[in-house]
Amino acid sequence: MRHRIALLSRSLLRDERGHTLVELMIAGALSVVVLGAVLGLLDRSARYVSAGTERGHLVREGSIVVDQMIRDVRQASQITVNSPSSVTLRTYVREGDASSYEWYVDYNCYVETGCSRLEFYGGRTRMATGLQNTDVFAVSGRYVSINLVLRDAATKTTVRFEDGAEARNGA
């Protein structure tokens, strides 16, 4: 029995062959290539997700701005176009449970400053930044068209919003 164990130990020692240096270098190089490809895909995916998130923010911001403009236009009793990028509305406003009252709202949309909403009895509110066009408002009778182009400076994503409404209160 002892003799068998000795023979088995010697045969195991003889069969312990390792990898050569060339084999190890090739395996290492292939591992680096595969790892680089995987990291490249992860980086590209992260950029696409970031761009999609920024576009989502831009769409949400533009939708909020256009919705507010449309609400004010629908409530307007008078529309005054100051320029294609500026309009004054005489509109009805309701606060809480109180009855509505009439006041003036100015919309000014310029590439340098973005869109702002000025309530004559309130304060100025910046509504959107990254404006790309100056022809935001077009009025035909009682109908006001709104064309808003916003751009995110970081991702260079551009989104266009087009909507319109007719003044319901005798403009």
C-alpha positions as CSV (number, residue, x, y, z in Angstrom):
1,M,0.0,0.0,0.0
2,R,2.8,2.3,0.8
3,H,4.4,1.6,-2.5
4,R,1.2,2.6,-4.3
5,I,0.9,5.9,-2.5
6,A,4.5,6.7,-3.4
7,L,3.9,5.9,-7.0
8,L,0.7,7.9,-7.1
9,S,2.4,10.9,-5.5
10,R,5.2,10.8,-8.1
11,S,2.8,10.5,-11.0
12,L,0.8,13.5,-9.6
13,L,3.9,15.6,-9.3
14,R,5.0,14.8,-12.8
15,D,1.5,15.8,-14.2
16,E,1.5,19.2,-12.5
17,R,2.2,21.2,-15.5
18,G,1.5,25.0,-15.4
19,H,0.8,27.5,-18.1
20,T,3.6,29.0,-20.1
21,L,4.3,32.7,-19.9
22,V,3.0,33.2,-23.5
23,E,-0.3,31.6,-22.6
24,L,-0.7,33.8,-19.6
25,M,0.1,36.9,-21.6
26,I,-2.4,36.0,-24.3
27,A,-5.1,35.3,-21.7
28,G,-4.4,38.6,-20.0
29,A,-4.5,40.5,-23.3
30,L,-7.9,38.9,-24.2
31,S,-9.2,39.8,-20.8
32,V,-8.2,43.4,-21.2
33,V,-9.9,43.6,-24.6
34,V,-13.1,42.1,-23.3
35,L,-13.1,44.3,-20.2
36,G,-12.5,47.4,-22.4
37,A,-15.5,46.5,-24.7
38,V,-17.8,46.0,-21.7
39,L,-16.7,49.3,-20.1
40,G,-17.2,51.1,-23.4
41,L,-20.8,49.7,-23.7
42,L,-21.5,50.8,-20.1
43,D,-20.2,54.3,-20.8
44,R,-22.3,54.7,-24.0
45,S,-25.4,53.4,-22.2
46,A,-24.9,55.9,-19.4
47,R,-24.6,58.8,-21.9
48,Y,-27.8,57.7,-23.6
49,V,-29.7,57.5,-20.3
50,S,-28.4,61.0,-19.4
51,A,-29.5,62.5,-22.7
52,G,-32.9,60.8,-22.4
53,T,-33.3,62.2,-18.9
54,E,-32.4,65.7,-20.0
55,R,-34.8,65.5,-22.9
56,G,-37.5,64.4,-20.5
57,H,-36.8,67.5,-18.3
58,L,-37.0,69.7,-21.4
59,V,-40.3,68.2,-22.5
60,R,-41.8,68.6,-19.1
61,E,-40.6,72.2,-18.8
62,G,-41.9,73.1,-22.3
63,S,-45.3,71.4,-21.6
64,I,-45.8,73.3,-18.4
65,V,-45.0,76.7,-20.1
66,V,-47.3,76.1,-23.1
67,D,-50.1,74.8,-20.8
68,Q,-49.9,78.0,-18.7
69,M,-49.9,80.2,-21.8
70,I,-52.9,78.3,-23.3
71,R,-54.8,78.7,-20.0
72,D,-54.2,82.4,-20.0
73,V,-55.1,82.8,-23.6
74,R,-58.4,80.9,-23.2
75,Q,-59.3,83.2,-20.3
76,A,-58.3,86.4,-22.1
77,S,-60.8,89.1,-22.7
78,Q,-58.3,91.2,-24.7
79,I,-55.1,90.2,-26.6
80,T,-52.4,92.7,-27.5
81,V,-49.5,91.6,-29.6
82,N,-46.4,93.7,-28.8
83,S,-44.1,91.6,-31.1
84,P,-43.8,88.0,-32.3
85,S,-42.1,87.3,-29.0
86,S,-44.3,89.4,-26.7
87,V,-48.0,89.4,-26.0
88,T,-50.2,91.1,-23.3
89,L,-53.4,89.4,-22.2
90,R,-56.2,90.9,-20.2
91,T,-57.3,87.8,-18.5
92,Y,-59.4,86.5,-15.6
93,V,-57.7,85.0,-12.6
94,R,-59.1,83.1,-9.8
95,E,-57.3,82.6,-6.5
96,G,-58.5,79.9,-4.1
97,D,-62.2,80.1,-3.4
98,A,-62.4,83.8,-4.2
99,S,-64.3,85.1,-7.2
100,S,-62.3,85.7,-10.3
101,Y,-61.0,89.2,-11.2
102,E,-59.4,90.7,-14.3
103,W,-55.8,91.6,-14.7
104,Y,-53.0,91.9,-17.3
105,V,-50.4,89.2,-18.0
106,D,-47.4,89.9,-20.2
107,Y,-45.5,87.1,-21.9
108,N,-42.0,88.0,-23.1
109,C,-40.0,85.3,-24.9
110,Y,-36.5,86.2,-26.0
111,V,-33.5,84.0,-26.9
112,E,-31.2,85.7,-24.4
113,T,-33.5,85.5,-21.4
114,G,-36.0,82.8,-22.1
115,C,-39.7,83.1,-21.5
116,S,-41.1,85.1,-18.6
117,R,-44.6,85.8,-17.4
118,L,-45.3,89.1,-15.8
119,E,-48.5,89.7,-13.8
120,F,-49.3,93.4,-13.5
121,Y,-50.5,92.8,-9.9
122,G,-47.9,90.2,-9.2
123,G,-44.3,89.5,-9.9
124,R,-42.3,88.2,-12.9
125,T,-41.9,84.5,-13.2
126,R,-39.2,82.9,-15.4
127,M,-40.9,80.1,-17.1
128,A,-38.4,78.6,-19.6
129,T,-34.8,79.0,-20.5
130,G,-32.9,77.8,-23.6
131,L,-35.3,79.5,-26.0
132,Q,-34.2,79.1,-29.7
133,N,-36.9,81.1,-31.6
134,T,-38.2,84.7,-31.5
135,D,-41.5,84.1,-33.3
136,V,-43.3,82.6,-30.4
137,F,-46.8,84.2,-30.7
138,A,-49.0,84.6,-33.8
139,V,-52.5,86.1,-33.5
140,S,-55.3,85.7,-36.0
141,G,-58.5,87.3,-34.7
142,R,-59.2,85.6,-31.3
143,Y,-56.9,82.7,-32.0
144,V,-53.3,82.7,-30.6
145,S,-50.7,80.3,-31.9
146,I,-47.8,79.4,-29.7
147,N,-44.6,78.0,-31.2
148,L,-41.8,77.4,-28.6
149,V,-38.4,75.8,-29.4
150,L,-36.3,75.0,-26.4
151,R,-32.8,73.6,-26.3
152,D,-30.8,72.0,-23.5
153,A,-27.3,73.6,-23.6
154,A,-25.6,70.5,-22.1
155,T,-26.9,67.8,-24.4
156,K,-27.8,70.0,-27.4
157,T,-31.3,68.4,-27.4
158,T,-34.0,70.6,-29.1
159,V,-37.7,70.2,-28.6
160,R,-40.5,72.1,-30.4
161,F,-43.9,72.8,-28.9
162,E,-46.7,74.0,-31.0
163,D,-50.2,74.8,-29.7
164,G,-52.8,77.4,-29.8
165,A,-56.1,78.5,-28.3
166,E,-59.0,80.8,-28.9
167,A,-59.8,83.5,-26.4
168,R,-63.2,82.6,-24.9
169,N,-64.0,85.8,-23.2
170,G,-64.6,88.2,-26.0
171,A,-61.1,89.2,-27.2
